[in-house]
Amino acid sequence: MKRFEINENDAGQRLDKFVGKATSGMPSSLLYKYIRKKRIKVNGKRCDASDRLNRGDVVEMYVPDEFFEKEAAPREYSRSTVPLDVVWEDENVLLVNKRPGVLSHTGDERGAAQSGEAERSTLVFAVKSYLFDKGEYDPERENSFAPALCNRIDRNTGGIVIAAKNAATLRAVNAAIKQREIRKFYLCAVHGIPEKGEATETAYLIKDERTKRVSVFDSSRDGAKKIVTSFRVLKTDREADLSLLEVELGTGRTHQIRAHLDHLGFPLVGEGKYGVNREDRKAGFRYQALCSYKTVFESKSPELSYLFGRSFEIPTDPDHIPFLSLFEREEKDGR
């Protein structure tokens, strides 16, 4: 039997959600069976899967020990292989600059390795390691919570990722992102020069789950989701036929910026999935020229109101965003 006393990070969630996090590898069918059979109790009494847990409650689980394996021993958190570039930090949130080539989580891409070594090379593990070393996260004292990423970025895209240090903040940031109360701005270098200096474009996107690719269409069709992409031209190089754009998403779909801009005739520099990047590769671009460089908080929720109106940015120079070096020479079109 395992006994869990509900702490602040556990409180407020459904019993079945807590059990799923506090255990490892338990099939959902078995989880609900154990609740029905009273092998999982709250405060010594029968309970329902939908019951909300309160701080101080005691959850007892009479289930096999095989379902209580820890995700990692504490010493493992000192073995992250990813250096952490902190943009902003307080007691609740941690904003970090993810470098291109780093996975947010294991399994984020098809065929990604699941070994311990692969896990230690992810951004989420680096966040846990950083907070563990600071004494702000102790997995031995947590029943169901671990510091988590609130948003994720493609492996080959760089930029700001928000991590939550506690459960209340995690819920608040996730809700704010869903309600579009956290604005994210991207910089990207594209081939071609848009006629409009500023535009909001609408299209329709379909994702192929098998290939993990998306297709973009001008008109709606079965299975398609509407996408809205706004961009502003910041710099151009007419000789090289390149533009630097600031992009904001009105919708957040898989590969939206990469696929939509390619559909509009402006493929990202270094883009290999939706564009032809043979020459870009020869020029040394290993990753697409895309960076989530600015995050603005506009949530008035109790947990995030102290950040309302705050804007956090990565320095816009080639040391932090390498593809900006494409636009270092004097522009020839006066823009």
Steps between C-alpha positions, in 0.01 A plus 500: 500500500618851416380805690503853355423819688366760257716811487449838332615375160263202516190685620216591264539212258273202447585179679551304177739767366700490822524122500612503136785737587595339830534157339698379203371279220160422649238437228202730532262202508684363802508841668121534486455139609714562810286806586176301457637211710601742781867416457549875468351705783494864609516566874426133559170513313361388168544760226412579141741561215363854454548605865713813541788473743566756773822585675542271800297213353658155527487267201567132565574265211491125545658424162810306387839661567590477131286808439706723730830530316646849519574674170858574606711477813587844642866461409402465135390863487860614524575329169321721247696546177317820398627837625212723606477857365267678744308799361290572812429329829294552813349270761232376261624506142822441312548630144785335314651541155494162329779455250426348157570127497374439856186294556246633748408143608602151399267369235421845357608375159432177316767243579646699790694287745354431845820406683618666819775672306242642257287625790796684652543691173148648506401848610249380760769289669736800500230707673450232766876471548539877534224526761622189682850649532345823635299309760168608345400151386530181700337202325504305827263753658254515208220250450382594154659828388820572314608829339358501148518686171186698419578532131736320270695591188605278210838337545667715232336827609646717773347740747313561822333210681298554819546255788284488814651440842175402673164347412293818542724689259498212254121502490488880471755523218339214307162673528649835394662344194172332406314830539772680301591721797869433448623643171801347327695678228743335260784622282575315178711543188322410178581477133317766302367848579127542577323776313319602816705633788242361741221245456273248669449189291236227541519144366405142589732230630480120505743288702606154389552309826699229322763727342475782758474746211232758435344630179363852456211599272338830405147366553337275759461126451420190706731461798660842457549750783504874447832675555573871540854634465600867530837629388688828480806560281787631712791490257569396141801424283392527139833387365476173694117492465454458874265650759496510879146464633338535839216247523213460745262207487127547523472122528752249626517205262779251435777652284268792424763767433722272296222357285292815461787725395617237252144486363509879457822470300743598776674183628715536808875503453626154596152345477526139388157357573290747300763670287807407294803585712787343304673834446421614854671188635806576290501848652511348850136516609438178692161614634210710376548871566219531754510622860227570757672814623235685704228400749241744637275420799144633479328277754318655796455170682589512871810287444638706208361853552837619639648433154225682309649721229852363547697419186800269495741481207811324381764757395463559127860458391684225308655363820154403626315462166766393246293550183482875571854516358335479156377857546807663653607676182332826412160453338475610141130570473476753777255295705 
